[in-house]
Amino acid sequence: MDIQERDLFKQPLTLQELKQVLGDRPAADLFSTKSPRYKAMGLEGKSLSNDEMIRLMAEEPYLVRRPSFRIGDRLVVGMDTQQLDALLS
């Protein structure tokens, strides 16, 4: 299995890459509202569109939930060991 690791702080995802990674999933699935940057940017309590969340994640990698795994066409956000085991089996 070919594994590619990416440091989002050294090489942030572009808008296009974020859209590709998300596929049909909403940006909220990958958007970190628990990040201290989220609060520092004054985003708490604001209603953000899908496109706004994608733009913000491209500008500020701290807003991308980690860890995130792309396995084939599936996106696993967070350390969901059951889902990871199932996809890797």
N, C-alpha and C positions, 0 to 999 in steps of 0.2 A: 504494500500500500504506500503510495506517495503522500508524504505529509509535508505541508508547507506552513511554516510559522511566520507570523507577521507582527511586528511591533507597531501598533497603531500610532504611537507617539513619535516614532521616527519616520514612519511612512503611513500617514493617515489615508483612509479610504476616500476616494473621490465620490462625487455625487453619483456618477454612473455606476461605480463599483457598489455603492450602498444599495442602489436600486436593483442591481443584479443579485446581490446577496439576499436581499429581502424577497425577491420574486413577487409572489402574490400576497405575501404577509404584510400587515400594516407596520409602518415604521415604529409604532408604539411598542412592538414586540422587542425591538433592539435598542430603544431609547431609554437611557438610564435616568429616571427621576430621583433616584437615591444618591446620585453623585453630588458631592459638595459643590461642584461647578454649576449644577442645575440651579441650586439655591442662590449661589453667588451671582449668577447671571440674571437673577430676578425673574426666573421662569415659573417659579412655584405658583400654582393657582391659575396660570394662564392656559387658555385653550389654544393648542397648536395644531395646525393642519398636518397632514402626512408629509407634504412637501417641505413645510417649515422644519419638521423634525429631521428630515433627511439633510437639509441644508445645514442645520445646526450641528449634526453629527459629523458632517464633512469639515466644518470649521473648527469644531472642538471635540477631539477624539475621546475626551473624558466622558462625553455623553453617550458613548457606545457601550452597551452592557457587555461585561466580560466575565468569564471567558465565553467566547462564541466559537462554534465549530460549524464548518460547512462540509457535509459528507454527501457527495453526489449532488443531488438537487435539494437536499434537506438541510435546514438550518436548525441547529441546536443552540439555544441561548441559555447560558448559565450552566452550572455543573449538574446536569441531569444524567446521572450515571446509568439509570435504567434505559433511557432513550439512547444514550451513546452505546451501551452494550448491545442493544437490539440492532442498531444500525451497523455496528462493526462485526456482528456475528454472521 
